């Protein structure tokens, strides 16, 4: 009996097929976190900026309830973060986050998104400070596991 080499998949994940734009929606928990909305906006803006790097489609921010969340031509990148007190062992609060692609009009094709990541909460981010190299590295790694144009060279 002859066996060939395993074939590699050549079709894109269904969530990306025919997508003409990428919407980004973010949620930061817990609700009682001071300045949660500003932190959420700052993190979401950073997700949009890094996801847009070399993207073949426009990347836009989607507010909760935006009709773009279920638009046929839109794939949505869901960024879910949780701030946890780190205490002395970690030197401060931790930001734990995950990314997942969602497409309302595509059959579910992925059960899990990128592996969750934890990084130090960027100091002063909600009040005007910027993201850290550590946060950007963690986010870029998650984007590489999620976005097809990050995981393989563009044709």
N, C-alpha and C positions, 0 to 999 in steps of 0.2 A: 504494500500500500504506500502511496506517495502522499505526503502532506506538504502543503505550501506554507510559506511564512505567514504569520498573522497579518491580516490587512488592517491598516489604520483607517479610522473613520474619516471620511472626507466631507461629510455634511455638517453644517453648523448646528449647534443646539437650537431646538425649535423656538426658544424664546427670542432668538436674534433674527430668525428668518423673516425678511421683508421689513425689518424695523428701519424707519427713516429718521428716528430721533431717540435719544436716551434721556429719560426723565430721572431726576434724582429726588428721592424723598427721604427725610431723616427723622429719627426719633431718638431723643436723649432722655434717659430715666436716671434717677427717680424724679417724680413730679415735684417733690418738695425741695429739690436742689436749688439753692440761690442762683439767680441769673440763668436758669435753665434755658430759657428761650434764646437768650443772647449766645450762650454756649452752643446750642443746637444750630443757630444760624451760622455761627463762625465755622463750626465743623462741617456743616453742609456746604458752605461756600468752598471750603477746601476740597471736599469730595468732588464737587463740580469741576473745580480747576484742574485737579489731577486726572480725573476721568476724561476730560476734554483733550488732554495732551495726545496728539496724533490720532484723535478719534475721526473715523470716516463719516460720522453723522453728528449733527448738533447735539450738544449736551445742555440740558436746561434744568433749572430748579422747579420742582412741582410742589405747590403748597397742598396741605391736606384738603381733600375734597375737589381738587383740580380735575376737570374732565379728562385731562391728558393721562391720568392714571389708568383709564380703561380704553384709551384711543387705540384703534386697530394698528396704527403705524408707530406706536410708542412702546419701547421696552423700558422698564423701570428698574433702577438700581436702588434697592432698599438698604439704607445704612441705619443700623440699630446699635446704639451705644448705651452703656450704663457706667455711671461714675460710682466707684466703690472706695470707701475710706481705706487707705493703705496702711496707716499707722507707721510705727518706727521701722518695721522690717522693710518696707518698700520706699520709705522716704517721702511719702505723700500720697495723695489720691491716685487711683488707677482708673484709666479709661479702658473699658473692655468693649470691643465692638465686633460686629459681623456685617458682612455684605451678602446680598442675595439678589439675583435677577428675577424679575416678575414680568409676565406678559399676560394681560387679561384675555387676549384672544388666542393664545397658544395653549395647546395641551400641556399639562405639567410634564416636563422632561427631566427636571433635576430635583432630587429630593433635598439636597443640601447645597448650601452656598460655600463660599470660602471659609476656611478654618477661622474660628474666632481668634482675635488678637487682643493682647493687653499691652498697654504702654502707659507711661507716666502721663497724667493729665497735663497738657501744656500749660505752664504757669501764666496766669493773667490772660488766658485766651478770651474769656467772655468780656473782659474789660479793655480789649484792644491789643493784647499781646498776640504774637503770632504762633503758628504751629511750630513744633520742634522738628529737627531732623529725624528723631526717633519716631515721632508720630507719622511723618511723611513716609518713612521707610516701611512702617507697618501697613499703612494705607496702600502704598504702591504694591506691596506683596499681595495684599488681598485683592486689589484690582487686577493683578496679573492672573489670579486664579479665577476671576469672574468675567472679565471683558475679553472677547475673542481677539480684538486687535492688540491686546497686551500679551496674550499667551503665545502668539505665533506671529512671524513677520507678515506685514501687509503684502498682498500680491503686487 
